[in-house]
Every structure is written in structure tokens, then in C-alpha cells.
């Protein structure tokens, strides 16, 4: 055996034991006739002591070691003279009697420490070294534990884990597919699944009743902090259920994860309609760790000669409690923030509530103190508060701009504590959204989402007003999961395809296998999928999902460690009958 104990388990109760350890050299400290080496493995760090007077041969050998050398050592556990309360093993050290260098190492390109000097690019290039860092390793340990607890909970609830294919057909709607050429079928392509959506519905038709899978999904879309081209879903489906059944089941799973992983007793989750989420927060994934809800000010501020407001289709404000002390420079920075191209506001109006209750604003010349007091009352503002107002000719667009400002104020005022969790269900999403690019209605969720039963008559008269039987779980402003009750009636499914612009022939070609399956008796069914990466990153307090994935891609979708994507040999291209066209 290379070791009898790990580097994280020895304590004072082990003093005088002879042990063997193996691991990597974390750091070396030379102090005259003594050399100290911190030995690291997955389980922790143990200090090794080499004494020139006790064993000069081993001492001299220790002085030739370098960082990340792989060692095997044998020695006696002793109580440390200078204890380290920051280490679980900080009360002991190993008086080394035997030292075996298992493998030498070149100096790593960055320090393998909590606060490393390696930038993102270099850490991703040498990801196998980055994974040695305790903070990154703990993220993957957390991921393992969460996946394990998900499986345990769902197994206890009667779910079966069923694997579905990775090579499937390309389907319209949704994000772009990653496609895979078929050598045996020249000119034809598989697609990597964006989700197992259709397959899990077919499992319900097959009578499996309760399905889940922790599954890889693939979407060829632009990347951001919470997106990767390949990601992992906790994918679930249930038969003979209504929306309430699904919400209760998976609220229970979330409660289980919070309790077991974080030690938090999660209260019953509140529910908010999509319409209210957009009205009060300008987002379908509102961060409810803090209030600062939107207040519409059209009735209060229109008609007083300020053309920006008088010509607006929407005027809305937020009240930042205690922020009246913001300087003019800070206000200007907020103005620059909302005018960024990605946000797109034209300007910002502000008002301070003074200590005596009077209101001072950037548009004082247009408004009397009486009107400003009406605004203060509408905003429920008090002395010391700062009111920030945006307006625009498109209500939805302006609300989204105000949402960005609200989140920025939440950041600046320290209201978005990563150790605080606020969870809710957002329900009653619109069934469709208008696409200016396609000039047609598109499915907001996916084409298999069922409309609310009471809205089905609107499919013939006003489809844009139809609400979906869809729901998202939102935690701290992040959509961690979403799903819907599915259409299980072939005629209703055909109607939805028509509204989405598919001819019967197109629908049959793309989804004929699902439509045909429904003819053989499909049970009412529904489900949802959680983003495992997002869930883990929230529990780990990360800003990006990347550090809870073992080998992630960068923001250009590249794996700089493997050099993927890359070119392939011409022989492979010829075999696949593919020509690569180089665009100038």
C-alpha cells in the first residue's frame, strides 16, 4: 500500500503512531537544521518535519524537493510545537523517517493555492492542475453530493432513472443544435439533444409513470456566466399529474437538498405569476432577496411639461432605502450604467428625500413640492431614501432596463448576499411570444407545453393571450429549473403546431413519431428540468457555473486544454463526404 492514512485525518489522538502518507508537495519551508513540507491530497494537508540531527540522509533528500513533487513518506505522528488552528491537522506533524519520491514535477505555471496567481485562460489550459486547488475540488465534491441526494430523493419517490440517446434528430424551435455527420448515411446528420424532452414524453406513453435522468444536454448558443455549450440537467417527468402535483413533488426535492446540503429548513415557496414578475421586477426570474419593487408613476408624473415623461408609454421607479447620501458622481455613474448599449435607457431621473421629508429631484423645475410629495407617497419613500426613475416608449423594454438598475443597486447596497436564499415559483407564463425576426408567434417554452385549460378557446381567437401551464423555480434571481404540463391530445398538439406555423406535412416530418405515439393512448403528464450546474453554483456561492464543472469550455466555447474544437484530417472529411468551405 502506498499509504496507511490520508493527509486529512490525523489528530492528536494519533500521536506516536507510525504512518505512511502519499501526496503532492504544497509548500516547503527551510529553517536551518529543520525543513517543513506541507503534503497535500484530496482529503487535506499534513505537515512533514525533516530534522537534520535525527536523519541527515532524509533531511538532505527533502531539501531537493520541489512544488508538486509526488511523495510517499513514513514517519511518527508527533504533537506540533507551533500549532496551526486553521488546519484540521494543525495540531500534529510527521517526523519523517523514510522519504520516497514517486514522481518529480516541473514548476507549475501558477500557484496551486486558494488565491492563485493564475488567470482564467492559464487555469483552463492546465485545468488538471487547477482541480488540485481545494476551492475547486470542493465545488465538485458538492456537485457529487447534490447529484447523490437528488437520486436518493427521487428513488424514494418511485422515479426510475432511464438513459436516453445522445444521437437524435434535429428539431426546430429552441436554440441551435450541435450536429454530427453520419458516415453510414452520407449527407445526413444526427443532432446532440438540447434536452430529452420528446423522449421522456414517449417514456410516459410507454407507461414508465415516473422518470428522471441526470443528463448531458447541448445547445449551440452564445455563452455567458450561467451557460455552457454542454450542461447537465436533472430531467424529470410524471404521468397522471396536474401542475400542483409537479410543484409539490419538486419543491419537496429542493427542500431536501437545502436541508441535507446547506442545513436550511426551506419554507413553503411563494408563487408569483409571470405578469406580476414583469410588472414589479421587470424579469421572469426576480431576485427577491430584497424588495425595491417597481412603482408605476404614470398617473403622478405625466402632464407637467416634462416632455420625456409626458411622451412616455411607461414611467416607473424604485426606492433605494438609505441611499439619499449618494453623491452627484455616483448618480452620474448610475446614469452611465443605464445608458450602456446592452441596457439602452436614454437617461435617469432621481429624487432624494431629505431629513425633513422634502423631496429634491433632478427635475424640480417641472414639478411642485406637492407633486413630488405625491410621488414620495406612491413610492412609500422615507427620509434618507433615493428614488430612481426610468421612462420609455415601450413598457416591457423599460421595465427590463429598470430591472438591471434594480439589480445594480442591490449589488451596491449589499442586498444580494450569497449566503441568503430566496426561492419562489413563477407560474402562468404566456404560451407564445412574438418574434420580430421570424414575424410569427414562437413557443415561449416549447411546442409541447399545454395551455391553461380555461384558455384553450383563445387558441382560435387570440392565441397571443393564451397562458401556458408552465412554471419556473427561481432562486436568488436565477432560473434553476422549469417545466410544464404537456399536451397529451394529438388534436390539441396539431392545433399548436398550426399556430406556430407548421404545415401538417412539416409537423408530421418533424414530430410524426410523437403524434403517432399519442394515438395509442398518452396519459396526462408533465415535468420539469433543473440545471444541475446552476443549482450547484448557487449552493457554492459562485458567479459562474464554470467552476463546478470538471472540464468546462471558455466564453468562446473552446476547451483550451484539449484544443477543441479543432480541424480534422482530410481523410475523415472524405469518408463523411463533407467539404469545408473557408469564407474569406
C-alpha positions in Angstrom: 0.0 0.0 0.0 1.2 3.5 -0.8 -0.4 4.9 2.3 -2.0 3.9 5.5 -3.7 7.2 6.2 -4.7 10.2 4.1 -3.4 13.8 4.6 -6.6 15.0 6.2 -7.3 12.5 9.0 -4.5 12.6 11.6 -5.2 14.2 15.0 -3.6 14.5 18.5 -5.2 11.1 19.3 -2.8 9.6 16.7 0.4 10.8 18.4 3.2 8.1 18.5 1.7 6.1 15.6 3.9 5.1 12.7 2.1 6.1 9.5 2.6 6.2 5.7 1.2 9.0 3.6 1.3 9.9 -0.1 0.5 13.1 -1.9 1.8 16.3 -3.6 4.2 18.9 -2.1 2.1 22.0 -1.4 4.9 24.2 0.0 8.4 23.9 1.5 9.9 25.9 4.4 13.6 25.6 5.2 14.7 26.7 8.6 18.3 25.9 9.2 18.5 22.3 10.5 14.8 21.8 10.0 12.8 21.5 6.8 9.0 21.5 6.8 6.9 20.3 3.9 3.1 20.5 3.6 1.9 17.3 1.9 -1.5 17.6 0.1 -4.0 15.1 -1.2 -7.7 15.3 -1.9 -8.5 14.9 1.9 -6.3 17.7 3.3 -2.8 18.8 4.2 -0.3 17.3 6.7 2.9 18.9 7.8 6.0 16.8 7.4 9.1 17.6 9.6 12.7 16.7 8.5 15.3 17.0 11.2 19.0 17.2 10.2 20.1 15.8 13.5 17.7 12.8 13.5 18.1 11.7 9.9 20.6 13.6 7.8 20.1 11.5 4.7 16.3 12.0 4.6 16.8 15.7 5.5 19.2 16.3 2.6 16.8 14.5 0.2 13.9 16.7 1.4 15.9 19.8 0.5 15.9 18.7 -3.1 12.1 18.6 -3.4 10.1 21.0 -5.5 6.5 22.0 -5.6 4.0 19.4 -6.8 6.5 16.5 -6.4 4.7 13.3 -5.6 5.9 11.7 -2.4 5.5 8.7 -0.2 6.7 9.2 3.4 6.7 7.1 6.5 7.2 8.6 10.0 5.9 9.0 13.5 3.0 11.3 14.4 4.1 14.0 16.9 2.4 16.9 18.5 3.4 20.2 16.8 5.2 22.8 18.8 3.7 25.6 16.8 0.1 24.6 16.2 -2.0 25.9 13.2 -5.6 26.3 14.2 -6.6 27.0 10.5 -5.8 23.3 9.6 -7.8 20.3 10.8 -4.4 18.5 11.1 -2.7 21.6 12.6 -2.0 20.0 16.0 0.3 17.3 14.6 3.2 16.8 12.3 5.0 13.7 10.9 8.6 13.2 12.0 9.7 11.6 8.7 12.0 8.6 8.8 11.6 7.4 5.2 11.1 9.5 2.0 10.4 8.1 -1.4 9.9 10.5 -4.4 7.3 8.8 -6.6 7.4 11.4 -9.3 9.2 14.7 -9.8 7.4 17.7 -11.2 8.3 20.8 -13.2 7.3 24.1 -11.6 3.6 24.6 -12.3 2.5 27.6 -14.4 0.5 29.1 -11.4 0.4 28.6 -7.7 -2.0 25.9 -6.6 -3.5 27.9 -3.8 -6.9 29.3 -2.8 -5.8 32.8 -4.1 -3.9 31.6 -7.1 -1.9 34.0 -9.4 -3.2 32.2 -12.4 -5.7 33.9 -14.7 -8.7 32.2 -16.2 -7.0 31.3 -19.5 -4.0 29.7 -18.0 -6.1 27.9 -15.4 -8.3 26.4 -18.0 -5.3 25.4 -20.2 -4.0 23.5 -17.2 -7.3 22.5 -15.7 -5.9 19.3 -14.2 -3.7 21.4 -12.0 -6.5 23.9 -11.2 -8.6 21.0 -10.0 -5.9 20.3 -7.3 -6.9 23.6 -5.6 -9.1 23.0 -2.6 -11.8 25.5 -3.5 -12.3 24.0 -7.0 -12.2 20.4 -5.6 -14.9 21.3 -3.0 -17.2 22.5 -5.8 -17.0 19.1 -7.4 -17.5 17.3 -4.1 -20.6 19.5 -3.6 -21.8 18.6 -7.1 -21.4 14.9 -6.3 -23.3 15.1 -3.1 -26.1 17.1 -4.7 -26.4 14.6 -7.5 -26.4 11.7 -5.0 -29.1 13.3 -2.9 -31.2 14.0 -6.0 -31.0 10.3 -6.9 -31.9 9.3 -3.4 -34.9 11.6 -3.1 -36.3 10.6 -6.5 -35.7 6.9 -5.9 -37.7 7.1 -2.7 -40.5 8.8 -4.6 -40.7 6.0 -7.1 -38.9 7.5 -10.0 -36.9 5.4 -12.4 -33.6 6.6 -13.9 -33.7 5.9 -17.6 -30.9 6.8 -20.1 -31.9 8.3 -23.4 -29.9 8.6 -26.7 -27.2 11.2 -27.3 -27.6 10.9 -31.1 -31.0 12.2 -32.0 -32.8 14.1 -34.8 -32.6 17.9 -35.2 -35.8 19.7 -34.2 -36.9 23.3 -34.9 -37.6 25.9 -32.2 -35.3 26.4 -29.3 -31.6 27.0 -29.6 -29.3 25.9 -32.4 -28.4 22.2 -32.5 -24.9 20.7 -32.5 -24.9 18.4 -35.5 -23.0 15.1 -36.1 -22.5 13.8 -39.6 -23.4 10.1 -40.2 -20.7 8.1 -42.1 -23.1 5.3 -42.8 -25.8 7.7 -44.1 -23.9 10.2 -46.2 -25.4 13.7 -46.3 -27.5 13.0 -43.2 -26.9 14.2 -39.7 -27.6 13.5 -36.1 -28.1 16.2 -33.5 -27.0 16.3 -29.9 -30.1 16.7 -27.7 -30.9 20.1 -26.4 -32.9 18.1 -23.8 -34.6 14.7 -23.7 -38.0 16.4 -23.9 -39.7 14.3 -26.6 -38.0 11.1 -25.3 -39.3 11.5 -21.8 -42.8 12.2 -23.1 -42.5 8.9 -25.0 -41.5 7.2 -21.8 -44.8 8.4 -20.3 -46.6 7.0 -23.3 -44.7 3.8 -22.6 -46.1 3.6 -19.1 -43.0 4.3 -17.0 -45.0 6.8 -14.9 -42.1 8.5 -13.1 -38.8 9.1 -14.9 -35.7 11.0 -14.2 -32.2 11.3 -15.6 -29.1 13.4 -14.7 -28.3 14.0 -18.3 -25.9 16.0 -20.6 -27.6 18.5 -22.9 -26.1 20.5 -25.7 -27.1 23.9 -27.1 -25.1 25.9 -29.7 -25.8 29.4 -28.3 -23.9 32.4 -27.2 -22.2 31.9 -23.8 -22.4 33.8 -20.5 -21.7 33.1 -16.9 -24.5 30.6 -16.4 -24.3 29.0 -19.8 -22.0 26.3 -21.3 -22.4 24.6 -24.7 -22.8 21.3 -22.8 -24.5 21.3 -19.5 -26.2 18.9 -17.1 -30.0 18.7 -16.4 -31.9 16.9 -13.7 -34.6 15.9 -16.1 -37.9 14.6 -14.7 -41.4 13.6 -15.9 -44.5 12.2 -14.2 -47.8 10.7 -15.5 -51.3 11.4 -14.3 -50.4 14.7 -12.7 -51.6 18.3 -12.7 -49.4 21.4 -12.1 -49.9 21.3 -8.4 -48.6 17.7 -8.2 -45.4 18.6 -10.0 -44.8 21.7 -8.0 -45.3 19.9 -4.7 -43.0 17.0 -5.7 -40.1 19.1 -6.8 -40.5 21.7 -4.1 -40.0 18.7 -1.8 -36.8 17.8 -3.7 -35.5 21.3 -3.3 -36.4 21.3 0.4 -34.5 18.0 0.8 -31.4 19.5 -0.9 -31.4 22.6 1.2 -31.8 20.7 4.4 -29.2 18.0 3.7 -26.6 20.1 1.9 -26.9 23.5 3.5 -28.7 22.7 6.8 -31.5 25.1 5.9 -35.2 24.5 6.5 -36.7 25.9 3.4 -40.2 27.4 4.0 -43.1 26.8 1.5 -42.2 28.6 -1.7 -44.3 31.6 -2.6 -45.8 31.7 -6.2 -45.8 34.7 -8.5 -47.5 35.0 -11.9 -45.3 35.9 -14.8 -47.4 39.0 -15.3 -46.6 40.2 -11.7 -43.0 39.3 -12.0 -42.7 41.5 -15.1 -44.8 44.3 -13.6 -42.9 44.5 -10.3 -39.4 43.3 -11.2 -39.1 43.5 -15.0 -37.8 40.0 -15.0 -39.3 36.5 -15.2 -36.6 35.4 -12.7 -36.8 38.1 -10.0 -34.3 38.3 -7.2 -36.5 38.6 -4.1 -33.7 38.7 -1.5 -34.5 42.4 -1.4 -37.7 44.4 -2.1 -37.2 47.5 -4.2 -40.3 46.7 -6.3 -41.3 48.8 -9.3 -43.9 51.5 -8.8 -45.7 52.8 -11.9 -45.7 56.7 -11.8 -47.7 57.5 -15.0 -50.7 59.0 -13.1 -48.4 61.0 -10.8 -45.8 62.5 -13.2 -47.4 62.9 -16.6 -48.8 66.2 -17.8 -46.5 68.7 -16.2 -44.5 69.9 -19.2 -41.5 67.5 -18.8 -41.7 66.0 -22.4 -39.6 62.9 -21.5 -42.4 61.8 -19.1 -45.3 63.3 -21.0 -44.5 61.3 -24.2 -43.6 58.1 -22.4 -45.6 54.9 -22.6 -44.3 53.8 -19.2 -42.8 55.6 -16.2 -41.5 53.5 -13.3 -39.4 54.0 -10.2 -37.6 52.1 -7.5 -36.9 53.3 -3.9 -33.4 52.6 -2.6 -33.7 52.8 1.1 -31.0 54.9 2.9 -29.3 55.8 -0.4 -30.0 59.6 -0.4 -26.4 60.1 0.5 -25.3 59.1 -3.0 -23.1 61.9 -4.4 -23.6 63.5 -7.8 -20.7 61.5 -9.1 -22.4 58.2 -8.0 -25.7 59.3 -9.6 -23.8 60.1 -12.9 -22.2 56.6 -12.7 -25.7 55.1 -12.4 -26.8 57.2 -15.4 -23.9 55.9 -17.4 -24.8 52.4 -16.3 -28.4 52.5 -17.6 -27.2 54.2 -20.9 -24.9 51.3 -21.7 -25.8 49.8 -25.1 -26.7 46.4 -23.6 -29.3 48.2 -21.3 -30.3 51.0 -23.6 -32.0 53.6 -21.4 -31.8 57.2 -22.6 -31.3 58.7 -19.1 -32.1 58.6 -15.4 -34.2 60.9 -13.2 -33.5 60.8 -9.4 -35.1 62.3 -6.3 -33.8 62.5 -2.7 -36.0 62.5 0.3 -34.3 65.0 2.7 -34.2 64.6 6.5 -37.2 67.0 6.9 -39.3 65.0 4.4 -39.0 67.4 1.5 -38.1 66.0 -1.9 -35.2 67.3 -4.1 -35.1 66.0 -7.6 -33.2 66.4 -10.9 -36.5 67.7 -12.5 -37.5 70.2 -9.8 -38.3 72.9 -12.3 -41.1 70.9 -13.8 -42.7 69.7 -10.5 -44.0 71.4 -7.4 -43.2 70.1 -4.0 -46.9 69.0 -3.8 -46.4 66.7 -6.8 -43.1 65.4 -5.6 -44.8 64.6 -2.2 -47.4 62.6 -4.1 -44.5 60.7 -5.8 -42.9 60.1 -2.4 -46.1 58.7 -1.1 -46.6 56.5 -4.1 -43.1 55.2 -3.7 -43.6 54.6 0.0 -40.3 56.6 0.5 -39.0 58.0 3.7 -36.3 60.4 4.8 -32.9 59.2 3.6 -34.2 57.3 0.6 -33.2 57.7 -3.0 -35.8 57.4 -5.8 -34.6 56.4 -9.2 -36.9 56.7 -12.3 -36.8 55.4 -15.9 -39.3 56.0 -18.7 -39.7 54.9 -22.3 -42.0 54.4 -25.2 -42.0 50.6 -24.7 -43.3 49.4 -21.3 -41.7 46.0 -21.5 -38.4 47.3 -22.6 -38.3 50.0 -20.0 -39.2 47.5 -17.2 -36.2 45.4 -18.3 -34.0 48.4 -18.1 -35.3 49.2 -14.6 -34.7 45.6 -13.7 -31.0 46.0 -14.5 -30.8 49.2 -12.4 -32.6 47.5 -9.5 -30.0 44.6 -9.5 -27.2 47.1 -9.7 -28.5 49.0 -6.7 -28.9 45.7 -4.9 -25.2 45.0 -5.6 -24.1 48.4 -4.5 -26.1 48.4 -1.3 -25.0 44.8 -0.4 -28.5 43.4 -0.6 -27.6 40.3 -2.7 -26.0 38.2 0.0 -24.9 34.8 -1.5 -25.4 33.2 1.9 -29.1 34.2 1.9 -31.6 32.3 -0.3 -34.9 33.5 -1.6 -36.9 30.9 -3.6 -40.2 31.1 -5.5 -42.2 29.6 -8.3 -43.0 31.8 -11.3 -46.2 30.5 -12.9 -48.7 31.3 -15.7 -46.2 32.2 -18.4 -47.5 33.3 -21.8 -47.9 30.4 -24.2 -46.3 32.4 -27.1 -44.1 35.3 -27.7 -43.8 37.4 -30.9 -40.6 37.1 -32.9 -39.7 40.2 -35.0 -37.1 38.2 -36.8 -39.5 35.4 -37.8 -42.6 37.6 -37.9 -44.6 35.0 -36.2 -45.6 33.6 -32.8 -43.0 31.4 -31.2 -43.4 29.0 -28.3 -42.1 30.7 -25.1 -41.3 27.3 -23.5 -41.5 24.6 -26.2 -44.2 23.3 -28.7 -45.4 20.6 -26.3 -46.4 22.8 -23.5 -50.1 22.6 -22.6 -52.2 25.8 -22.5 -54.2 26.6 -19.3 -57.4 24.6 -19.8 -59.5 27.8 -19.4 -57.5 29.5 -22.2 -57.9 26.8 -24.8 -60.8 28.6 -26.6 -58.4 31.6 -27.1 -56.2 29.5 -29.4 -58.8 30.2 -32.2 -59.5 33.8 -31.4 -56.4 35.4 -29.6 -53.5 33.0 -29.3 -51.2 35.7 -28.1 -53.3 35.9 -24.9 -53.1 32.2 -24.1 -51.3 31.3 -20.8 -49.2 28.2 -20.6 -49.4 25.5 -17.9 -45.7 26.3 -17.3 -43.6 27.1 -14.2 -40.0 28.0 -13.3 -38.3 27.7 -9.9 -36.2 30.8 -9.2 -33.6 31.1 -6.6 -31.8 34.5 -6.0 -32.7 35.8 -9.4 -31.5 32.6 -11.2 -33.8 30.2 -13.0 -32.7 26.9 -11.6 -35.5 24.8 -13.1 -38.5 25.0 -15.3 -41.2 22.8 -16.9 -44.8 22.4 -17.8 -47.8 20.2 -18.1 -47.5 18.7 -21.6 -50.1 18.3 -24.3 -51.2 14.7 -24.4 -54.0 15.1 -27.0 -53.0 14.7 -30.7 -55.6 17.2 -31.9 -54.6 19.9 -29.5 -51.0 19.3 -30.4 -51.8 19.7 -34.1 -53.6 23.0 -33.3 -50.5 24.3 -31.5 -48.3 23.3 -34.4 -50.6 25.2 -36.8 -50.3 28.4 -34.6 -46.5 28.0 -34.7 -46.6 28.0 -38.5 -46.0 24.3 -39.2 -48.0 22.7 -42.0 -49.4 19.3 -41.3 -46.7 17.8 -43.5 -43.9 19.7 -41.6 -45.3 18.7 -38.3 -45.5 15.1 -39.4 -42.0 15.1 -40.7 -40.5 16.7 -37.6 -42.7 15.2 -34.8 -44.7 12.4 -36.5 -43.3 9.8 -34.1 -44.7 11.7 -31.1 -48.1 12.4 -32.8 -48.4 8.8 -33.7 -47.5 7.7 -30.2 -50.3 9.9 -28.8 -52.8 7.9 -30.9 -52.0 4.8 -28.8 -53.2 6.4 -25.5 -51.0 9.1 -23.9 -51.6 9.7 -20.2 -51.8 13.3 -18.9 -48.2 14.1 -18.0 -45.9 16.9 -17.0 -42.5 17.5 -15.6 -39.5 19.8 -15.4 -35.8 20.0 -15.6 -33.3 21.6 -13.2 -30.0 22.9 -14.3 -27.6 20.9 -12.0 -24.7 23.3 -12.8 -26.7 26.3 -11.8 -28.0 24.7 -8.6 -24.5 23.7 -7.6 -23.1 27.1 -8.3 -25.8 28.7 -6.2 -25.0 26.5 -3.2 -21.3 27.1 -3.8 -21.7 30.9 -3.9 -20.2 31.1 -7.4 -20.7 33.8 -10.0 -20.2 31.3 -12.9 -21.2 27.7 -13.4 -17.7 27.0 -14.8 -16.0 26.2 -11.6 -18.5 23.5 -10.7 -17.8 21.7 -14.0 -14.7 19.5 -14.1 -13.6 20.4 -17.7 -15.6 23.5 -18.9 -15.4 25.5 -22.1 -14.4 29.2 -22.2 -16.5 32.1 -23.3 -15.8 31.2 -27.0 -17.0 27.7 -26.5 -13.4 26.3 -26.6 -11.7 23.7 -24.5 -8.2 25.3 -24.4 -6.8 22.2 -22.6 -7.9 19.7 -25.2 -7.7 22.2 -28.1 -11.3 21.6 -29.1 -12.9 22.3 -31.4 -10.2 21.6 -33.9 -9.7 20.7 -37.5 -9.9 17.0 -38.6 -7.9 15.1 -41.2 -9.0 15.3 -44.8 -9.4 11.5 -44.8 -12.1 11.8 -42.2 -13.8 14.6 -44.2 -13.7 12.5 -47.3 -15.1 9.5 -45.5 -18.0 11.6 -44.3 -18.4 13.2 -47.8 -18.0 16.7 -46.3 -16.4 19.7 -47.9 -15.2 22.5 -45.7 -15.7 26.0 -47.2 -13.3 28.7 -46.0 -15.1 32.0 -46.0 -12.9 35.0 -46.8 
